[in-house]
Amino acid sequence: MNAAPLLKLEGITKSYSGVRVLEDVNLEVCPGEVHALLGENGAGKTTLMNIVSGNTRADLGRMYWLGKPVALRDPREGRCLGIGYVHQEPALVAPLSAAENIFLGRHPARRALLDWVRWGEIHERAGALLRQLGCPVDPARPIEQLSLAERQMVEIARALAFEARLLILDEPTAPLSEREAARLFEILAQLKGRGVSIIYISHRLKEVYQCADSVTVLRDGRRIVTKPVVETDPDSLVRWMAGREVSPWDRPSACLAGRPAAAEALRVEGFSLAGKFSQVSFTVRQGEIVALAGLAGAGRTELVEAIFGAAEGVRGRVYLGGQPVRITSPVEAVRHGLALMPDDRKGKGLVPSASLRFNLALAGQRRFARLGLFIDEAHETRRAGELVRELRVKTPGCEEPVMYLSGGNQQKVVLARWLFAGAKVFFFDEPTRGVDVASKAEIHAIIRRLAAGGAAVVLVSSELEEVMALAGRILVMHRGCIAGELRREEASEERIMLLATGGATT
């Protein structure tokens, strides 16, 4: 880019509790540029963007905006400059409506003796923004009634509501379907055409080549490289991020892909929940990985949560090992050896303020010492340490609150909990959402290892590459029903999408 940079960072350095998380980082973003920011979880991307947006102050270094030095004291000053930040985890007020969240703290008001909020204008503008994003959500609906994908669109609409000059997007497509992501890329192209700059954080390298002009890679808090995207290739990006060769999309071996296992592990018959899914039936055998594919809203998450006992009003039957069981709560599901890694790890999977050890032991049968008077913390700490080493969780210790771990390491903690509990049937709902390439490869290896050990695995994923890399069979859902089944050897992205959109394959 030949234009003078809109944003320039020089020598940005930041430490927390004596641990250096950013060291001497330089970055330039020009007007109308989409600049991808890549790195493993914990590389310093979020900290750097928190500094840019005013959420955090750097220890050393300078930030320039349109060539002038600035020192942001809080996010409000960042917004006044025209910096919009869409975080990886939606930061919305659940009881308020979509429109109220979009204009939160910035409500258009009519100046008189009292400031009267112009609610009609708010709902009209919010609705227009959501329609522009291809998300026809009623702006009056409370956030707590929206899906994760719809909440993400509200976050993006909030950033666009006040004509941001720099838009920071942290894993914006993580909860979106392929169609929703494609619509987002169209919006980004329009914004770029209007001169808006975009910093795009993603672990999906395909998206980098779809929308970015330049790319910067961070590793261990240092800038490794900055290049035009056309001068890079995916293998080089992965190598720069991880410092080693990583191949996350290895195909499953023949012993795991589609071979009939010795025994039936899980059978679901006639599962229905009004407005969510209807008459769903399928079987998973020991050692088998079966994927549920489909667009957002197809009912995949609702289905696995219902099987796990986390929904009321469900009709249908569940069989484990060929025997009928009645599961009406997650507690009963855990007792029967079921495990669920939910799509929203912070909202559904973790107690963020609690320690890693506590989160690991949460679903297991706790052992007691001293005649049952005290929880055997020594045993929990020892087992937690074993799982931390086995899964390579990066943490200062087992008493560290999980809220301070990176997204990929938090995801590993959720998985480790079920290994601690000794589960036999695993439901993985978007298991690699928001995690880096190296962590994704590790999670894939763990899933394959579970299946190789005889566990039954049900995988829900919006990444078709992930579905085809892991699953022996693929069940495609459309509007709450199983639209078709594909074996791995006959599956393709085109055939999956055809079924997911209501078409038929021959």
Residue pairs with C-beta under 8 A, 6 or more apart in sequence:
1 30
1 33
1 213
1 214
3 30
3 31
3 32
4 30
4 66
4 67
5 28
5 29
5 30
5 64
5 67
6 29
6 30
6 31
6 65
6 66
6 165
6 166
6 197
7 27
7 28
7 29
7 52
7 63
7 64
7 65
7 166
7 197
8 27
8 28
8 29
8 63
8 64
8 67
9 25
9 26
9 27
9 28
9 48
9 51
9 52
9 61
9 62
9 63
9 64
10 26
10 61
10 62
10 63
10 64
11 24
11 25
11 26
11 60
11 61
11 62
12 22
12 24
12 25
12 26
12 27
12 48
12 51
12 58
12 60
12 61
12 63
13 20
13 22
13 23
13 24
13 25
13 58
13 59
13 60
13 61
14 20
14 21
14 22
14 44
14 47
14 51
14 56
14 58
14 59
15 21
15 59
20 221
21 44
21 47
21 221
22 44
22 47
22 48
22 51
22 58
22 221
23 221
23 222
24 61
24 222
24 223
25 44
25 48
25 61
25 218
25 221
25 222
25 223
26 223
27 35
27 37
27 48
27 216
27 223
27 226
29 35
29 166
29 197
29 199
30 197
31 165
31 195
31 197
32 192
32 193
32 194
32 195
32 196
32 197
33 192
33 197
33 198
33 213
33 214
34 188
34 192
34 197
34 198
34 200
34 211
34 212
34 213
34 214
35 197
35 198
35 199
35 200
35 212
35 213
35 214
35 215
35 216
36 199
36 200
36 201
36 202
36 208
36 212
36 214
36 215
36 216
36 229
37 45
37 48
37 49
37 199
37 200
37 201
37 215
37 216
37 218
38 45
38 201
38 202
38 203
38 205
38 208
38 215
38 216
38 217
38 218
38 237
38 240
38 241
39 45
39 217
39 218
39 219
39 241
39 436
40 219
40 241
40 242
40 408
40 436
40 437
40 438
40 439
41 406
41 407
41 408
41 409
41 435
41 436
41 439
42 394
42 406
42 408
42 409
43 218
43 219
43 220
43 221
43 241
43 436
44 218
44 220
44 221
44 222
45 170
45 201
45 218
46 88
46 170
46 201
47 56
48 218
49 85
49 168
49 170
49 199
49 201
50 56
51 57
51 58
51 63
52 63
52 78
52 83
52 166
52 168
52 199
53 72
53 75
53 78
53 83
53 85
53 168
54 72
54 73
54 74
54 75
54 76
54 77
54 78
54 83
55 74
55 75
55 78
55 85
57 71
57 72
57 73
62 69
63 69
63 70
63 71
63 72
64 70
65 81
70 81
72 78
72 81
75 85
78 85
79 162
81 165
81 166
82 163
82 164
82 165
82 166
83 164
83 165
83 166
83 168
84 158
84 159
84 160
84 162
84 164
84 166
84 167
84 168
85 159
85 168
85 170
86 152
86 155
86 156
86 158
86 159
86 167
86 168
86 169
86 170
86 172
87 155
87 170
88 170
88 171
88 174
88 201
88 407
88 434
89 346
90 148
90 151
90 152
90 154
90 155
91 155
92 101
92 143
92 151
92 154
92 155
93 100
93 101
93 104
93 143
94 142
94 143
94 144
95 142
95 143
95 144
96 104
96 142
96 143
97 139
97 140
97 141
97 142
97 143
98 126
98 130
98 137
98 138
98 139
98 140
98 141
98 142
98 143
98 146
98 150
98 154
98 157
99 122
99 123
99 126
99 127
99 139
99 140
100 122
101 143
101 154
101 158
102 122
102 125
102 126
102 129
102 139
102 154
102 157
102 158
102 161
103 122
103 125
103 126
103 158
103 161
104 158
106 161
106 162
107 117
107 118
107 122
108 117
108 118
108 121
108 122
108 125
109 115
109 116
109 117
109 118
110 116
110 117
110 118
122 139
123 139
123 140
125 161
126 139
126 157
126 161
127 138
127 139
129 157
129 160
129 161
130 136
130 137
130 139
130 153
130 154
130 157
132 157
132 160
132 187
133 153
133 156
133 157
133 183
133 184
133 187
134 179
134 180
134 183
135 150
135 153
135 154
135 157
135 180
137 146
137 150
137 153
137 154
143 151
143 154
146 154
147 175
147 296
147 297
148 175
148 343
148 344
149 175
149 176
149 177
149 180
149 296
149 297
151 175
152 172
152 174
152 175
152 176
153 176
153 180
156 169
156 172
156 184
156 187
159 167
160 167
160 187
160 191
164 196
165 195
165 196
165 197
166 196
166 197
166 198
166 199
167 191
167 196
167 197
167 198
167 199
168 198
168 199
168 201
169 198
169 199
169 200
169 201
170 201
171 201
171 202
171 203
171 433
171 434
172 184
172 200
172 202
173 180
173 181
173 184
173 202
173 204
173 207
174 430
174 433
174 434
175 296
175 343
175 430
175 433
175 462
176 184
176 296
176 462
177 295
177 296
177 297
177 462
178 295
178 462
178 464
178 497
179 295
180 296
181 207
185 207
185 210
185 211
188 198
188 200
188 211
189 211
191 198
192 198
200 207
200 208
200 211
200 212
202 208
203 432
203 434
203 435
203 436
203 437
203 440
204 463
205 234
205 237
205 238
205 437
206 465
208 215
208 229
208 237
209 229
209 234
212 229
213 228
213 229
214 226
214 227
214 228
214 229
215 226
215 227
215 228
215 229
215 232
215 237
216 223
216 225
216 226
217 223
217 224
217 225
217 226
217 237
217 240
217 241
218 224
219 240
219 241
219 242
219 243
224 240
224 241
225 240
235 245
238 245
238 246
238 437
239 245
239 246
241 436
241 437
241 438
242 436
242 437
242 438
246 437
246 438
246 441
247 441
248 437
248 440
248 441
248 444
248 469
249 465
249 466
249 469
250 444
250 469
251 257
251 468
251 469
252 289
252 448
252 469
252 470
252 471
252 472
252 488
253 448
255 452
256 287
256 288
256 289
256 448
256 451
256 452
256 472
257 289
257 471
257 472
257 488
257 489
258 288
258 472
258 473
258 487
258 488
258 489
259 287
259 288
259 472
260 285
261 285
261 286
261 287
261 288
261 454
261 456
262 285
262 286
262 287
263 285
263 286
263 321
263 322
264 283
264 284
264 285
264 286
264 319
264 321
264 322
265 284
265 285
265 286
265 288
265 320
265 321
265 424
265 425
265 455
265 456
266 283
266 284
266 318
266 319
266 320
266 425
266 456
266 458
267 282
267 283
267 284
267 318
267 319
267 322
268 280
268 281
268 282
268 283
268 307
268 316
268 317
268 318
268 319
269 281
269 316
269 317
269 318
269 319
270 279
270 280
270 281
270 315
270 316
270 317
271 277
271 279
271 280
271 281
271 303
271 306
271 307
271 314
271 315
271 316
271 317
271 318
272 278
272 279
272 280
272 314
272 315
272 316
273 302
273 306
273 311
273 313
273 314
273 315
274 313
276 299
276 302
276 303
276 306
276 311
276 480
277 299
277 302
277 303
277 306
277 477
277 480
277 481
278 480
278 481
279 481
280 299
280 303
280 316
280 477
280 480
280 481
280 482
281 482
282 290
282 475
282 482
284 290
284 425
284 456
284 457
284 458
285 456
286 454
286 455
286 456
287 451
287 452
287 453
287 454
287 455
287 456
288 451
288 456
288 457
288 472
288 473
289 447
289 448
289 451
289 457
289 459
289 470
289 471
289 472
290 456
290 457
290 458
290 459
290 471
290 472
290 473
290 474
290 475
291 458
291 459
291 460
291 461
291 467
291 470
291 471
291 473
291 474
291 475
292 300
292 303
292 304
292 458
292 459
292 460
292 475
292 476
292 477
293 300
293 461
293 464
293 467
293 474
293 475
293 476
293 477
293 496
293 499
293 500
294 300
294 476
294 477
294 478
294 483
294 500
295 478
295 500
295 501
296 462
298 477
298 478
298 479
298 480
298 500
299 477
299 479
299 480
299 481
300 429
300 460
300 477
301 343
301 429
301 460
302 311
303 477
304 340
304 427
304 429
304 458
304 460
305 311
305 340
305 342
305 429
306 314
307 318
307 327
307 333
307 338
307 427
308 327
308 330
308 333
308 338
308 340
308 427
309 327
309 328
309 329
309 330
309 331
309 332
309 333
310 329
310 330
310 340
317 324
318 324
318 325
318 326
318 327
319 325
320 336
320 337
320 338
320 425
325 336
326 332
327 333
327 336
327 338
330 340
333 340
334 363
334 421
334 423
337 422
337 423
337 424
337 425
338 423
338 424
338 425
338 427
339 363
339 418
339 421
339 423
339 425
339 426
339 427
340 427
340 429
341 349
341 411
341 414
341 415
341 418
341 426
341 427
341 428
341 429
341 431
342 348
342 349
342 414
342 429
343 429
343 430
343 433
343 460
345 407
345 410
345 411
345 414
346 352
346 410
349 414
350 359
350 402
350 410
350 413
350 414
351 358
351 359
351 362
351 402
352 401
352 402
352 403
353 401
353 403
354 401
354 402
355 398
355 399
355 400
355 401
355 402
356 384
356 388
356 393
356 395
356 397
356 398
356 399
356 400
356 401
356 402
356 405
356 413
357 377
357 380
357 381
357 384
357 398
357 399
359 402
359 413
359 414
359 417
360 380
360 383
360 384
360 387
360 398
360 413
360 416
360 417
360 420
361 380
361 384
361 417
361 420
362 417
363 417
363 418
363 420
363 421
364 417
364 420
364 421
364 422
365 421
366 375
366 376
366 380
367 375
367 376
367 379
367 380
368 374
368 375
368 376
369 375
369 376
369 378
369 379
381 398
383 420
384 398
384 416
384 420
385 398
387 393
387 416
387 419
387 420
388 395
388 398
388 416
390 416
390 419
391 412
391 415
391 416
391 419
391 442
391 446
392 412
392 442
393 405
393 409
393 412
393 413
393 416
394 405
394 406
394 409
395 405
395 409
402 410
402 413
405 413
407 434
407 435
408 434
408 435
408 436
408 439
408 440
409 439
411 431
411 432
411 433
411 434
411 435
411 439
411 443
412 439
412 442
412 443
415 431
415 443
415 446
418 426
423 455
424 454
424 455
424 456
425 455
425 456
425 458
426 447
426 450
426 455
426 456
426 457
426 458
427 458
427 460
428 447
428 457
428 458
428 459
428 460
428 461
429 460
430 460
430 461
430 462
431 443
431 447
431 459
431 461
432 439
432 440
432 443
432 444
432 461
432 463
432 466
435 443
440 466
444 466
444 469
444 470
447 457
447 459
447 470
448 470
450 457
451 457
459 466
459 467
459 470
459 471
461 467
461 470
464 493
464 496
464 497
465 493
467 474
467 491
467 496
468 474
468 488
468 491
468 492
468 493
471 488
472 487
472 488
473 485
473 486
473 487
473 488
474 485
474 486
474 487
474 488
474 491
474 496
475 482
475 484
475 485
476 482
476 483
476 484
476 485
476 486
476 496
476 499
476 500
477 483
477 500
478 499
478 500
478 501
478 502
479 502
483 499
483 500
483 502
484 499
484 504
484 505
486 495
486 496
486 499
486 505
495 505
498 504
498 505
499 505
